[in-house]
Structures are given as C-alpha cells and as structure tokens.
C-alpha cells in the first residue's frame, strides 16, 4: 500500500473519532442531576429545571474542559495535516520531505488526542455533585478516545508485522546442488552469494589381454566465488 492509499485509509477511519469528539465536546448532554437535566462542559441546555446548572464562566470541571478542548484541537490538526499530505502527494522532493514530517507529527498527536479524551472523561468523576448520571456527550468522547487507542494499537501491530515479514523475505534462501545420477547433495549455499561450477575431465587408460580400455570422467564442482 502506497503512502497516498495509506493516508486515504487513515482519513477514512479517522473521521469516526473526529466526529465523535467534535459532537461530544460541543453538545450539552455530558451529565445531568436533579437540579439540571442537560449540562455541558461550558454551557447548559435551557429547560424547566436549570437552577443548579453551570452557566457561562462557570464550568462543571475545568480540567475536563481543558483536556477535551485540547483533544478536539489535536484531532483537527491531524485532519488538516493529513489533508495537506494527500494534496501534496509526491510533487517534488522538498514537498515529499515536508509530507513525511507532517505525517510523523500526526502519528504522535493522534494517540495523544485519544488519551487526553479518555483522561478528560475520567476527570468528571471528581466533580462535587451528588446523584448525577452521564449523558450521550460523555460517552461520545469516551468512545472516541478508546477508539483512537485501539486503532493505534492495530496500526503498530500492522507496522511490526510488515517489518517482520519484510525481514523474512530478505533473508537468504538456500540452493541445493545434486548429482544427476544418485541425487546426492553436493553443497548447500545461500542464493544471495555468487557461486560457480568448476568442470574438470579425467582420463584413465587400462590395458588388459592386449586390449586398451579408455575411461573418461567429467567432474563438476560447485564453488563459491569471492567478491
């Protein structure tokens, strides 16, 4: 799979986490309790019972808001970077170097964004509110973070598998030379090395009862050539 195809596949799977993180961050259904039935990270949804909701300037959890906002920004940075990589392609050598640097930044920022989203959801467990329940926005960001972590785990395994298979393909194979008559193995040598065949002829003369017998033998030897 080429770099262009890999970027397209990554963007296709990346949209799932980005949409979940964006919708979850901006929607007001993070938590609810008896005095507020739709509280978001930085605003609440107007309803009949809103006495206990946190209005603008007062946040249910400052740390959760900061972590989720940072994760949201990282998601969009990765999206813009990968879009640039796809548009850049292999137009010239300098552009290709920039694309490689940007792709590396994406590989670093993307898992960090997922971890920050999960940690931000965990911070809501420390809020000073009793008898509250999590809403759909909370679960969207939590699923987004977990999805990113699982996705990167599969990506790392795929890279490791590809490198390992590549090493196996590059390992030297063996070539076996055998005699035509008996099938006896003469020598086993790596195919990546240079080999040659040395052929010598031998003649034996034998006289018996006034008759001359001539026996000729051709001996082939497989030899390794030095570079």
Secondary structure by P-SEA (a helix, b strand, c coil): ccaaaaaaaaaaaaaaaaaaaaaaaacccccccccccccccccccccccccccccccccccaaaaaaaaaaaaaaaaaaaaaaaaaaaccccaaaaaaaaaaaaaaaaaaaaaaaaaaaaaaaccccccccccccaaaaaaaaaaaaaaaaaaaaaaaaaaaaaaaaaaacbbbbbbbbcccccccccccccbbbbbbbbbbbbbbbcccbbbbbbbbbbbbbbbcc
